Amino acid sequence: MAAAAASTDADGEKDPKAFVLKGATTGGIPGVKPPRPEDLPPEEQFQVAPTPNPDLYGEFTDEDRQVARQRMEEVTSSSSSPSAVFDQDDNALDWFQKKTVEGFRYWAGFTQYKIKFDDGSKTTYERQPLTKYQSDELLDLSAEIQGMREIDSDRALSVTEVRKRQKALDKLKAAYYMKNVKTGKMMTPEELSHVADSTIIDSILEACFAITVAKWAEGKK
């Protein structure tokens, strides 16, 4: 990068320590005087020209710098705290299982759920108890998915077949558990596919199914 002509001081004499870099901004380089608009080519003078409307961008004050410094210290201290350090000896599976159970307990604590759809509308559904055949159907599908084998024939299932069963299980959960409070009808596959937040409806249905599994396991004792 070539240096431009040296600038002059207030008395009009050249200052040998001052030089202008083509394309430099008002930020400058430590120990180097920043260029003036007239020191730059016309097409680059806008870089150092005074802002016509300082209120447009505001001013970065000492107070702003202090706030930014404090926030950076907070981020740095929190990222280096012991709670943010992963310990390979920790049992991650236990942690996930604990969080899963906590989630089930949360959603299972409700009997009605106001569900938001991707068109912005909301519908309230009420959790329904299952009949014996509904419970068996869900439990059988779940067993085939987990074991990757067909119950009746004990045939091994492909990944594609398992995925199809998972989709069928999701639709059945919605159709068996979620009853529209206003219409009295169960949630349809079309309604399920248009729920705005899939994580919420998935969590709700999983919690409902966990209740069924718990009751089934209790009855087996």
KOLMARTI-898825 format. One line per field, with one value per residue (C-alpha): x negated, y negated, z; residue number from 1. Coordinates in steps of 0.25 Angstrom, whole numbers. Example, Ala and Ser with C-alpha at 12.3 -4.5 7.8 and 13.67 -1.06 7.14 Angstrom:
<atoms>
east: c(-49, -55)
north: c(18, 4)
up: c(31, 29)
resi: c(1, 2)
</atoms>
This chain:
<atoms>
east: c(0, -6, -7, -1, -8, -12, -2, -5, -3, 4, -7, -7, -20, -21, -21, -31, -24, -11, -7, 6, 10, 19, 32, 29, 41, 42, 39, 24, 12, 5, -5, 0, 9, 22, 24, 32, 43, 34, 23, 30, 35, 49, 55, 50, 52, 66, 58, 53, 63, 71, 84, 95, 105, 98, 111, 113, 103, 101, 88, 80, 78, 69, 81, 84, 70, 71, 84, 78, 66, 75, 83, 70, 65, 78, 78, 63, 65, 78, 71, 59, 67, 67, 82, 79, 68, 71, 66, 65, 67, 81, 92, 99, 109, 114, 115, 123, 132, 135, 138, 147, 155, 156, 162, 172, 176, 178, 187, 194, 199, 209, 222, 224, 214, 216, 209, 204, 204, 196, 207, 207, 220, 221, 229, 231, 230, 233, 225, 234, 232, 229, 238, 231, 229, 224, 214, 210, 208, 199, 191, 189, 184, 175, 169, 167, 160, 151, 148, 147, 155, 169, 177, 186, 175, 162, 157, 146, 150, 143, 139, 150, 161, 157, 158, 172, 177, 172, 180, 192, 190, 189, 203, 209, 205, 211, 224, 225, 221, 225, 239, 244, 251, 260, 264, 262, 254, 240, 228, 226, 213, 215, 216, 204, 196, 199, 196, 187, 176, 174, 165, 177, 187, 177, 174, 189, 192, 179, 184, 198, 192, 182, 195, 200, 187, 186, 201, 198, 185, 192, 203, 193, 187)
north: c(0, -13, -25, -39, -52, -57, -66, -80, -85, -97, -107, -101, -93, -79, -69, -58, -48, -50, -42, -38, -24, -23, -17, -20, -23, -33, -21, -23, -15, -18, -29, -33, -46, -42, -48, -60, -59, -68, -58, -47, -45, -51, -37, -33, -46, -41, -32, -43, -54, -58, -51, -60, -55, -50, -46, -36, -26, -32, -33, -22, -29, -25, -19, -10, -5, -2, 6, 13, 17, 22, 30, 36, 39, 46, 55, 58, 62, 70, 78, 81, 85, 99, 101, 99, 110, 124, 135, 148, 156, 150, 159, 152, 162, 160, 145, 147, 157, 148, 136, 145, 149, 135, 131, 143, 138, 124, 127, 138, 128, 122, 128, 117, 112, 99, 103, 92, 95, 90, 80, 73, 80, 87, 99, 105, 120, 129, 141, 154, 167, 179, 191, 205, 207, 193, 195, 209, 203, 192, 201, 211, 200, 195, 209, 211, 198, 200, 215, 212, 225, 229, 234, 245, 251, 246, 241, 231, 217, 208, 194, 189, 198, 193, 179, 182, 188, 176, 167, 176, 176, 161, 159, 170, 163, 150, 157, 164, 154, 140, 137, 123, 117, 108, 119, 132, 138, 144, 137, 141, 144, 131, 123, 130, 127, 112, 110, 98, 104, 118, 119, 115, 125, 136, 134, 134, 147, 153, 149, 155, 168, 169, 168, 180, 188, 185, 190, 202, 205, 204, 213, 224, 224)
up: c(0, -4, 5, 0, 2, 16, 23, 28, 42, 47, 42, 29, 30, 26, 38, 34, 44, 38, 26, 20, 15, 3, 8, 22, 32, 44, 53, 48, 53, 66, 65, 51, 49, 42, 28, 25, 14, 5, 6, -1, -15, -17, -18, -4, 4, 9, 18, 27, 24, 36, 38, 33, 43, 55, 62, 51, 56, 70, 78, 84, 98, 110, 116, 104, 105, 120, 117, 106, 114, 126, 117, 111, 125, 128, 116, 118, 133, 130, 119, 128, 140, 145, 141, 127, 127, 121, 130, 122, 135, 136, 132, 120, 119, 133, 131, 118, 125, 137, 127, 119, 132, 136, 123, 123, 137, 132, 121, 128, 138, 128, 123, 112, 102, 94, 81, 71, 56, 45, 40, 54, 59, 72, 76, 90, 91, 103, 107, 106, 113, 103, 101, 102, 87, 86, 97, 91, 77, 82, 90, 79, 69, 79, 82, 67, 66, 78, 74, 59, 58, 54, 66, 58, 49, 57, 43, 44, 39, 30, 34, 25, 31, 45, 40, 34, 47, 55, 46, 48, 63, 63, 56, 65, 77, 72, 68, 81, 91, 86, 86, 80, 92, 82, 72, 80, 69, 70, 64, 49, 42, 34, 47, 53, 41, 42, 57, 58, 67, 65, 78, 87, 81, 80, 95, 99, 91, 97, 111, 108, 103, 115, 124, 117, 118, 132, 135, 126, 134, 147, 143, 139, 154)
resi: c(1, 2, 3, 4, 5, 6, 7, 8, 9, 10, 11, 12, 13, 14, 15, 16, 17, 18, 19, 20, 21, 22, 23, 24, 25, 26, 27, 28, 29, 30, 31, 32, 33, 34, 35, 36, 37, 38, 39, 40, 41, 42, 43, 44, 45, 46, 47, 48, 49, 50, 51, 52, 53, 54, 55, 56, 57, 58, 59, 60, 61, 62, 63, 64, 65, 66, 67, 68, 69, 70, 71, 72, 73, 74, 75, 76, 77, 78, 79, 80, 81, 82, 83, 84, 85, 86, 87, 88, 89, 90, 91, 92, 93, 94, 95, 96, 97, 98, 99, 100, 101, 102, 103, 104, 105, 106, 107, 108, 109, 110, 111, 112, 113, 114, 115, 116, 117, 118, 119, 120, 121, 122, 123, 124, 125, 126, 127, 128, 129, 130, 131, 132, 133, 134, 135, 136, 137, 138, 139, 140, 141, 142, 143, 144, 145, 146, 147, 148, 149, 150, 151, 152, 153, 154, 155, 156, 157, 158, 159, 160, 161, 162, 163, 164, 165, 166, 167, 168, 169, 170, 171, 172, 173, 174, 175, 176, 177, 178, 179, 180, 181, 182, 183, 184, 185, 186, 187, 188, 189, 190, 191, 192, 193, 194, 195, 196, 197, 198, 199, 200, 201, 202, 203, 204, 205, 206, 207, 208, 209, 210, 211, 212, 213, 214, 215, 216, 217, 218, 219, 220, 221)
</atoms>
